[in-house]
């Protein structure tokens, strides 16, 4: 074939590709996205476990998109990445997600490209001290070193709010150390901190392991729920660490914070619907390594506060549950 003939074939081929793309655009229905990056959390943490379980569930199902879990510092980091477009999906605590939507505190401007797919489970705020130590209440943390969650995590958000409220009495502020869960456990075990904050499912394996080797006290935080709701809205709720977990002889009241599965608002509706079908079909597998004794229900899942539901999520809930 002559070079002229080859050139003509290339031009015709390019034209067909362009025409096909134009027709697809005119249909008004973007093609489903086949590969999605999901911002989770640190390796070994509950968000990371959820992300890996979701990736496995979608791979086994074969009908939805491929999920690629991305390790991050967790909630604050995840919301920023989602709004910037470096990931398509993210997990985030409800208080952090609402901060992002409103452009509040950790966020200098509203995250305009963030939408919610589902509220998937509730985090329980743990404030843990050695049972034989001097700290018996939150106020006694004044001036003491406290592991207050990794930089960029949702733990750091709720811990900071509790500790700031505690410090308003005029005493020395607690010495907040930006440590993730594994480092917090190590620091408490070694006596480098007098307390650690954690926000996660119950039981959290790392804390259950620590409780088997070191007598622990879990400080009640339920008295903080009212003031937090007054200032930040219903993203906070009163929950209870039940007797028996972590060796507790009595239940301990604390702060509950929902966790959202989030998406870019420009993700195609068909992709979101395919993803949610798998989430609701396989919720037991997704939550098994994250938190015990909970179930994912639509009336719970659609409660995403000031973070709007993605249109594909709204369509899924309407189609399945009316």
C-alpha positions as CSV (number, residue, x, y, z in Angstrom):
1,X,0.0,0.0,0.0
2,X,1.2,3.5,-0.8
3,X,2.0,6.0,1.9
4,X,-0.9,8.1,0.6
5,X,-3.3,5.2,1.1
6,X,-2.0,4.6,4.6
7,X,-2.5,8.3,5.5
8,X,-6.0,8.2,4.1
9,X,-6.9,5.2,6.3
10,X,-5.4,6.9,9.4
11,X,-7.5,10.0,8.7
12,X,-10.7,8.0,8.2
13,X,-10.0,6.0,11.4
14,X,-9.5,9.1,13.4
15,X,-12.7,10.5,12.0
16,X,-14.6,7.4,13.1
17,X,-13.2,7.6,16.6
18,X,-14.2,11.3,16.9
19,X,-17.7,10.6,15.5
20,X,-18.2,7.8,18.0
21,X,-17.1,10.0,20.9
22,X,-19.4,12.8,19.7
23,X,-22.3,10.3,19.5
24,X,-21.6,9.1,23.1
25,X,-21.5,12.6,24.3
26,X,-24.8,13.4,22.6
27,X,-26.5,10.4,24.3
28,X,-26.3,12.3,27.7
29,X,-25.2,9.0,29.4
30,X,-21.5,8.9,30.3
31,X,-20.0,5.5,30.0
32,X,-19.5,3.8,33.4
33,X,-16.1,4.3,34.9
34,X,-14.3,0.9,35.2
35,X,-11.6,1.8,37.7
36,X,-12.0,3.9,40.9
37,X,-9.4,5.1,43.4
38,X,-10.7,4.9,47.0
39,X,-9.0,7.0,49.6
40,X,-9.0,4.9,52.8
41,X,-6.6,5.3,55.7
42,X,-3.4,3.9,57.1
43,X,-2.4,0.3,56.4
44,X,-3.9,-1.9,59.1
45,X,-6.6,0.5,60.0
46,X,-10.4,0.0,59.7
47,X,-10.8,2.3,56.6
48,X,-8.1,0.4,54.9
49,X,-9.7,-2.9,55.8
50,X,-13.1,-1.7,54.5
51,X,-11.5,-0.5,51.3
52,X,-9.8,-3.8,50.6
53,X,-13.0,-5.7,51.4
54,X,-14.9,-3.5,49.0
55,X,-12.3,-4.1,46.3
56,X,-12.5,-7.9,46.8
57,X,-16.4,-7.8,46.8
58,X,-16.5,-5.9,43.5
59,X,-13.9,-8.1,41.9
60,X,-15.9,-11.2,42.9
61,X,-19.1,-9.7,41.6
62,X,-17.7,-8.8,38.2
63,X,-20.4,-6.3,37.3
64,X,-19.2,-3.1,39.1
65,X,-16.0,-1.0,38.7
66,X,-12.6,-2.1,39.9
67,X,-11.7,-0.5,43.2
68,X,-8.1,0.5,44.0
69,X,-7.7,1.3,47.7
70,X,-5.3,4.2,48.4
71,X,-3.6,4.4,51.8
72,X,-3.9,7.9,53.4
73,X,-3.9,9.7,56.7
74,X,-7.7,9.2,56.7
75,X,-10.7,11.6,56.9
76,X,-9.3,15.1,56.4
77,X,-6.7,13.9,53.9
78,X,-9.4,11.9,52.1
79,X,-11.8,14.8,51.7
80,X,-9.1,17.0,50.3
81,X,-8.0,14.4,47.8
82,X,-11.6,13.8,46.7
83,X,-12.3,17.4,46.1
84,X,-9.1,17.9,44.2
85,X,-9.8,14.9,42.0
86,X,-6.8,12.7,42.9
87,X,-9.3,10.0,43.9
88,X,-12.9,9.2,42.9
89,X,-14.1,7.7,46.1
90,X,-13.3,8.2,49.8
91,X,-14.2,7.2,53.3
92,X,-14.6,10.0,55.9
93,X,-16.1,10.7,59.3
94,X,-19.3,12.7,59.3
95,X,-18.0,15.6,61.2
96,X,-15.0,16.0,58.9
97,X,-17.2,15.6,55.8
98,X,-19.5,18.3,57.0
99,X,-16.6,20.6,57.7
100,X,-15.5,20.0,54.1
101,X,-18.9,20.7,52.7
102,X,-19.1,24.0,54.7
103,X,-15.5,25.1,54.3
104,X,-15.0,25.0,58.1
105,X,-11.9,24.6,60.4
106,X,-9.6,22.2,58.6
107,X,-10.9,23.3,55.2
108,X,-10.3,26.8,53.9
109,X,-13.1,26.7,51.3
110,X,-16.2,24.4,50.7
111,X,-15.4,21.1,49.0
112,X,-17.8,21.6,46.0
113,X,-17.1,18.3,44.3
114,X,-17.9,16.0,47.3
115,X,-21.1,14.0,47.5
116,X,-22.2,11.1,49.7
117,X,-23.1,7.5,48.7
118,X,-24.0,6.1,52.1
119,X,-23.5,6.4,55.8
120,X,-22.0,2.9,56.4
121,X,-21.3,2.6,60.2
122,X,-20.7,4.5,63.4
123,X,-17.3,5.2,65.0
124,X,-17.1,5.1,68.8
125,X,-14.7,7.6,70.4
126,X,-12.3,5.8,72.8
127,X,-10.4,7.8,75.4
128,X,-8.1,5.2,77.0
129,X,-5.8,5.6,80.0
130,X,-3.8,3.1,82.1
131,X,-6.1,1.7,84.9
132,X,-3.5,2.3,87.5
133,X,-2.6,5.8,86.3
134,X,-3.6,9.2,87.8
135,X,-6.2,10.2,85.1
136,X,-9.8,9.5,86.1
137,X,-11.6,12.2,84.0
138,X,-11.0,14.3,80.9
139,X,-10.2,17.4,83.0
140,X,-7.2,15.6,84.5
141,X,-5.5,15.6,81.1
142,X,-4.5,19.3,81.5
143,X,-0.8,19.6,80.8
144,X,-0.4,15.9,80.1
145,X,0.8,14.3,76.9
146,X,-2.1,12.8,74.9
147,X,-2.0,10.8,71.7
148,X,-4.7,12.7,69.8
149,X,-4.8,11.1,66.4
150,X,-2.6,11.3,63.3
151,X,-2.3,14.5,61.3
152,X,-5.1,14.6,58.7
153,X,-7.2,12.1,60.5
154,X,-10.8,12.4,61.8
155,X,-9.6,11.2,65.2
156,X,-7.6,14.4,65.5
157,X,-10.7,16.4,64.7
158,X,-12.9,15.0,67.5
159,X,-10.1,14.7,70.0
160,X,-9.1,18.3,69.4
161,X,-12.7,19.5,70.0
162,X,-13.0,17.5,73.2
163,X,-9.6,18.7,74.5
164,X,-10.3,22.3,73.6
165,X,-13.5,22.2,75.5
166,X,-11.7,20.7,78.5
167,X,-9.0,23.4,78.3
168,X,-11.5,26.3,78.6
169,X,-11.5,26.0,82.3
170,X,-8.2,28.1,82.4
171,X,-5.8,25.2,83.2
172,X,-2.9,24.1,81.1
173,X,-3.8,22.7,77.8
174,X,-3.2,19.0,77.2
175,X,0.0,18.3,75.2
176,X,-1.5,16.9,72.0
177,X,0.7,14.4,70.1
178,X,-0.2,13.7,66.5
179,X,0.0,9.9,66.5
180,X,-1.9,7.2,64.6
181,X,-3.4,4.2,66.3
182,X,-0.3,1.9,66.2
183,X,2.0,4.6,67.5
184,X,-0.5,5.7,70.1
185,X,-0.8,2.1,71.5
186,X,3.0,1.9,71.6
187,X,3.3,5.3,73.4
188,X,0.7,4.4,76.0
189,X,2.3,1.0,76.6
190,X,5.7,2.7,77.1
191,X,4.4,5.5,79.3
192,X,5.3,8.3,76.8
193,X,1.6,9.5,76.8
194,X,-0.9,9.4,79.6
195,X,-3.9,8.8,77.3
196,X,-4.9,8.0,73.8
197,X,-7.9,8.9,71.6
198,X,-9.2,6.6,69.0
199,X,-12.4,6.7,66.9
200,X,-13.4,3.4,65.3
201,X,-15.5,0.3,65.5
202,X,-16.1,-1.9,68.5
203,X,-14.0,-3.7,69.3
204,X,-10.9,-2.2,67.7
205,X,-8.5,-5.1,67.5
206,X,-5.4,-3.1,68.5
207,X,-7.1,-1.9,71.7
208,X,-8.5,-5.3,72.5
209,X,-4.9,-6.7,72.2
210,X,-3.6,-3.9,74.5
211,X,-6.4,-4.5,77.1
212,X,-5.2,-8.1,77.4
213,X,-1.7,-7.1,78.4
214,X,-2.3,-3.8,80.2
215,X,-5.2,-2.9,82.6
216,X,-7.0,0.0,80.9
217,X,-9.6,2.5,81.9
218,X,-12.0,3.9,79.2
219,X,-13.1,7.4,80.2
220,X,-16.7,8.5,79.6
221,X,-17.3,11.2,77.1
222,X,-21.1,11.3,76.8
223,X,-21.3,14.6,78.7
224,X,-19.6,16.2,75.7
225,X,-22.2,15.1,73.2
226,X,-24.7,17.9,73.9
227,X,-22.2,20.8,73.6
228,X,-20.7,19.2,70.4
229,X,-24.2,18.9,68.9
230,X,-25.0,22.5,69.9
231,X,-21.9,23.8,68.1
232,X,-21.5,21.3,65.2
233,X,-25.0,19.8,64.7
234,X,-26.2,16.2,64.8
235,X,-23.1,14.6,63.3
236,X,-22.4,13.6,67.0
237,X,-24.5,11.2,69.0
238,X,-24.5,9.4,72.3
239,X,-23.4,5.8,72.1
240,X,-22.2,3.2,74.6
241,X,-19.1,0.9,74.8
242,X,-20.9,-2.2,76.0
243,X,-19.9,-4.2,79.1
244,X,-17.7,-7.1,78.2
245,X,-15.8,-5.4,75.3
246,X,-12.2,-4.7,76.2
247,X,-12.9,-6.4,79.5
248,X,-15.2,-3.6,80.7
249,X,-17.3,-4.6,83.7
250,X,-19.8,-1.7,83.1
251,X,-20.9,0.2,79.9
252,X,-19.1,3.5,79.2
253,X,-21.0,6.3,77.5
254,X,-19.1,8.1,74.7
255,X,-19.4,10.1,71.4
256,X,-20.6,8.4,68.2
257,X,-19.6,9.8,64.7
258,X,-20.9,8.3,61.5
259,X,-18.7,7.2,58.6
260,X,-19.6,8.1,55.0
261,X,-18.7,6.4,51.8
262,X,-18.2,9.5,49.5
263,X,-17.7,10.1,45.8
264,X,-16.9,12.9,43.4
265,X,-20.1,14.5,42.2
266,X,-19.1,14.1,38.6
267,X,-19.0,10.3,38.8
268,X,-21.5,8.7,36.4
269,X,-24.8,7.7,37.9
270,X,-24.6,4.2,36.4
271,X,-21.2,3.7,38.1
272,X,-22.6,4.7,41.5
273,X,-25.6,2.5,41.2
274,X,-23.4,-0.5,40.3
275,X,-21.2,0.2,43.3
276,X,-24.1,0.5,45.7
277,X,-25.6,-2.7,44.6
278,X,-22.5,-4.5,45.7
279,X,-22.2,-2.5,48.9
280,X,-25.7,-3.6,50.0
281,X,-25.4,-7.1,48.8
282,X,-22.1,-7.7,50.6
283,X,-22.3,-5.4,53.7
284,X,-21.7,-8.2,56.1
285,X,-18.3,-8.9,54.4
286,X,-17.4,-5.2,54.3
287,X,-18.1,-4.6,58.0
288,X,-16.8,-7.9,59.4
289,X,-13.3,-6.5,60.0
290,X,-14.4,-3.0,60.9
291,X,-17.1,-3.2,63.6
292,X,-19.2,-5.9,65.2
293,X,-23.0,-6.3,65.6
294,X,-24.1,-3.7,63.1
295,X,-26.0,-3.9,59.8
296,X,-26.3,-1.5,56.9
297,X,-29.9,-0.3,56.4
298,X,-31.1,2.2,53.8
299,X,-32.9,4.4,56.3
300,X,-29.6,4.7,58.1
301,X,-27.5,4.9,55.0
302,X,-29.2,8.0,53.5
303,X,-28.6,10.1,56.7
304,X,-25.7,12.1,55.4
305,X,-26.5,15.5,56.9
306,X,-25.2,18.5,55.1
307,X,-23.3,16.4,52.5
308,X,-25.6,15.9,49.6
309,X,-26.4,12.4,48.2
310,X,-24.9,11.8,44.8
311,X,-27.7,11.7,42.2
312,X,-26.8,8.1,41.4
313,X,-27.1,7.1,45.1
314,X,-30.5,8.8,45.3
315,X,-31.6,7.0,42.2
316,X,-30.4,3.7,43.6
317,X,-32.3,4.1,46.9
318,X,-35.5,5.1,45.0
319,X,-35.3,2.2,42.7
320,X,-34.8,-0.4,45.4
321,X,-36.6,0.9,48.4
322,X,-39.2,3.4,46.9
